[in-house]
Amino acid sequence: MRLRYLLRFGRMPNLRQPKDLNEKILYMKLFTDTSQWTQMADKYKVRKYVESCGLSDILIPLYGAWEHVEDIPFDKLPQTFMLKANNGDGKGTNIKVDKSKMGDADWQLLRNRLHRWLTQKHIGALSGEPQYRNIKPMIIAEKVLPCNEGETSLIDYKLWCFNGNPHSFLICSERKDDGFHTSIDCYDLDWKRHSENIRATSHVSVAAKALSRPECLDKIIDTARILSKPFPEVRVDLYAVNNKVYFGELTFTSLGGMMNYYTPEYLEEMGEMVNLNTKN
């Protein structure tokens, strides 16, 4: 972790007295009890946590979950659906399937891809993310959420929460098919834009224009507050489609704790919000 951090930032992380958000994420994943993270990072099991919070209405409709590719009843699934690896990080482990565009060769390529997802070893090891280690691999199928009018992709409303208190948004829009390249922006809870807190990297660009305030902004914030309550730090990732909030995932180790798309000043500001001296 120290070497990877040094290569990215040109200095060693302070793990004895972590200050900024990256350092505190590194500290938590290396030196604290992260056993709860395994269920929360599992895209299938986390649904039970969301339900236990009284928020089952925000879950994307689920068609099924399977441990073996051979068990997936493709013929019984709807015309379009999303396939995801339950232990994936979203970069290459999500795929939208439209059966009307699939030939025999495409189905075989898809099955081979899903098999790789299920047999991939040491998920999260390179970036030191322990929550992925004990997730039993599965493939899940969900309903495809439509884009709102005027959008080229779903907008991710990623709400940073510290000790159960929402702090600010990381907004991802215009996401590419690879799931990695996207436009990003920063907003406070009043939907005031703060692009000065972010910077472009090799895989993200700063959004060219401001986004309209979502009509369900209060619902998004309230939802994040409920889901984040037990944790010193978590990013609650949500969608808003036709003014309805949908659950994306809970992210504890954003970019493995090596985020270079925030300014050092803003990383330190957010790091000050994380209280590690709690029973959590």
NUPAVEX-870999 format. One line per 10 residues: number of its first residue (from 1); their letters; for each residue x, y, z of C-alpha. Coordinates in pm, whole numbers, padded with zeros to 5 digits, m for minus. Example, Ala and Ser with C-alpha at 12.3 -4.5 7.8 and 13.67 -1.06 7.14 Angstrom:
<recs>
1> as> 01230/m00450/00780  01367/m00106/00714
</recs>
This chain:
<recs>
1> mrlryllrfg> 00000/00000/00000  00282/00237/00089  00460/00174/m00239  00147/00214/m00449  00064/00534/m00265  00419/00663/m00316  00399/00597/m00690  00069/00781/m00720  00125/01079/m00488  00502/01109/m00458
11> rmpnlrqpkd> 00500/01066/m00080  00435/00801/00178  00094/00790/00349  00072/00878/00716  m00074/00561/00866  00019/00633/01227  m00180/00957/01237  m00399/00955/00925  m00540/01293/00833  m00687/01314/00486
21> lnekilymkl> m00965/01091/00354  m00732/00863/00156  m00513/00797/00459  m00810/00724/00681  m00952/00479/00427  m00612/00307/00410  m00596/00295/00788  m00945/00146/00823  m00898/m00125/00563  m00559/m00230/00701
31> ftdtsqwtqm> m00597/m00196/01078  m00966/m00210/01177  m01246/m00467/01180  m01386/m00469/00827  m01595/m00786/00863  m01921/m00594/00808  m01788/m00461/00479  m01804/m00806/00320  m02185/m00821/00332  m02213/m00455/00235
41> adkykvrkyv> m01984/m00495/m00068  m02172/m00805/m00187  m02420/m00674/m00442  m02657/m00959/m00357  m02635/m00975/00023  m02640/m00598/00070  m03001/m00605/m00042  m03091/m00760/00294  m02924/m00469/00473  m03117/m00218/00263
51> escglsdili> m03439/m00403/00344  m03354/m00405/00716  m03328/m00026/00699  m03687/m00009/00574  m03578/00090/00224  m03681/m00210/00013  m03859/00029/m00224  m03525/00166/m00351  m03389/m00174/m00459  m03360/m00235/m00831
61> plygawehve> m03588/m00528/m00923  m03391/m00853/m00915  m03449/m01136/m01166  m03220/m01389/m01002  m02876/m01485/m00870  m02667/m01787/m00971  m02339/m01949/m00870  m02290/m02124/m01205  m02324/m01988/m01558  m02500/m02306/m01666
71> dipfdklpqt> m02783/m02234/m01423  m02877/m01894/m01567  m03212/m01931/m01752  m03143/m01682/m02029  m03456/m01788/m02215  m03674/m01688/m01918  m03510/m01350/m01860  m03670/m01040/m02019  m03559/m00892/m02349  m03308/m00662/m02179
81> fmlkanngdg> m03142/m00704/m01840  m02827/m00617/m01648  m02578/m00884/m01542  m02338/m00807/m01257  m02074/m00989/m01058  m02179/m00963/m00694  m01814/m00919/m00593  m01721/m00678/m00869  m01616/m00316/m00841  m01816/m00204/m01145
91> kgtnikvdks> m01517/m00179/m01377  m01584/m00446/m01636  m01811/m00657/m01417  m02142/m00510/m01533  m02297/m00574/m01871  m02629/m00486/m02032  m02777/m00766/m02241  m03024/m00711/m02522  m03133/m01052/m02648  m03251/m00910/m02980
101> kmgdadwqll> m02889/m00823/m03064  m02734/m01154/m02957  m02619/m01420/m03201  m02480/m01764/m03118  m02125/m01634/m03104  m02232/m01347/m02878  m02395/m01586/m02632  m02079/m01794/m02616  m01865/m01486/m02557  m02104/m01377/m02283
111> rnrlhrwltq> m02091/m01715/m02111  m01710/m01712/m02126  m01706/m01364/m01973  m01938/m01463/m01691  m01728/m01771/m01622  m01421/m01547/m01582  m01613/m01333/m01333  m01699/m01640/m01125  m01349/m01788/m01129  m01143/m01472/m01088
121> khigalsgep> m00907/m01508/m00792  m00782/m01261/m00533  m01047/m00994/m00594  m00929/m00670/m00435  m00589/m00808/m00336  m00382/m00570/m00548  m00554/m00265/m00401  m00574/m00414/m00051  m00953/m00421/m00024  m01028/m00700/00227
131> qyrnikpmii> m01406/m00684/00191  m01394/m00866/m00143  m01191/m01162/m00020  m01473/m01358/00144  m01757/m01283/m00097  m01885/m01601/m00260  m01894/m01523/m00635  m02235/m01507/m00801  m02394/m01358/m01111  m02702/m01145/m01052
141> aekvlpcneg> m02952/m01019/m01306  m03141/m00693/m01252  m03385/m00474/m01436  m03229/m00214/m01669  m03291/00135/m01537  m03371/00383/m01815  m03182/00710/m01851  m03371/01028/m01782  m03452/01246/m02082  m03142/01423/m02211
151> etslidyklw> m02894/01192/m02035  m02642/00972/m02219  m02601/00744/m01918  m02740/00705/m01568  m02615/00970/m01328  m02448/00834/m01015  m02529/01035/m00705  m02242/00926/m00480  m02295/01081/m00139  m02005/01087/00104
161> cfngnphsfl> m02122/01019/00459  m01913/01046/00775  m02032/00901/01106  m02383/00882/00963  m02390/01242/00838  m02410/01318/00465  m02135/01560/00361  m02111/01612/m00017  m02177/01457/m00357  m01942/01305/m00608
171> icserkddgf> m02145/01306/m00929  m02058/01076/m01217  m02224/01137/m01554  m02161/01058/m01920  m02014/00723/m01819  m01852/00521/m02096  m01929/00157/m02170  m01611/00041/m01996  m01759/00162/m01665  m01436/00341/m01578
181> htsidcydld> m01415/00658/m01786  m01666/00922/m01681  m01723/01289/m01610  m01725/01390/m01245  m01828/01689/m01038  m01869/01794/m00675  m02182/01937/m00512  m02272/02024/m00156  m02598/01921/00010  m02771/02237/m00116
191> wkrhsenira> m02673/02139/m00471  m02415/02416/m00504  m02145/02316/m00748  m01783/02299/m00624  m01575/02194/m00923  m01275/02362/m00759  m01248/02054/m00534  m01180/01809/m00816  m00938/01765/m01102  m00914/01553/m01414
201> tshvsvaaka> m00713/01230/m01422  m00639/00967/m01683  m00984/00813/m01644  m01210/01100/m01535  m01279/01447/m01669  m01441/01742/m01496  m01802/01783/m01611  m01834/02054/m01874  m02154/02200/m01731  m02362/02201/m01417
211> lsrpecldki> m02642/01949/m01372  m02996/02036/m01278  m03089/01987/m00915  m03275/01653/m00884  m03631/01697/m00764  m03582/01409/m00521  m03265/01556/m00368  m03406/01549/m00014  m03500/01183/m00057  m03149/01103/m00179
221> idtarilskp> m02992/01270/00123  m03235/01110/00371  m03172/00767/00217  m02796/00807/00245  m02828/00918/00606  m03019/00602/00698  m02786/00363/00514  m02465/00521/00642  m02563/00543/01009  m02345/00255/01145
231> fpevrvdlya> m02021/00354/00972  m01744/00611/01033  m01707/00648/00657  m01899/00521/00357  m02004/00649/00018  m02367/00576/m00060  m02416/00542/m00435  m02768/00606/m00561  m02959/00671/m00884  m03260/00889/m00952
241> vnnkvyfgel> m03488/00787/m01239  m03811/00978/m01301  m03776/01128/m00952  m03753/00785/m00788  m03444/00690/m00588  m03271/00357/m00656  m02990/00189/m00462  m02656/00137/m00632  m02403/00021/m00375  m02214/00106/m00057
251> tftslggmmn> m01850/00197/m00119  m01602/00186/00168  m01272/00204/m00019  m01323/00444/m00307  m01041/00385/m00558  m00875/00175/m00290  m00814/00485/m00078  m00595/00641/m00345  m00829/00899/m00494  m00636/01145/m00708
261> yytpeyleem> m00940/01321/m00854  m00987/01536/m00543  m00758/01821/m00448  m00533/01762/m00144  m00716/02038/00041  m01056/01877/m00008  m00926/01532/00084  m00802/01681/00411  m01133/01859/00471  m01323/01534/00429
271> gemvnlntkn> m01068/01343/00633  m01133/01572/00928  m01495/01457/00923  m01404/01089/00983  m01393/01006/01353  m01196/00685/01401  m01223/00700/01782  m01560/00527/01796  m01685/00176/01867  m01774/00153/01499
</recs>
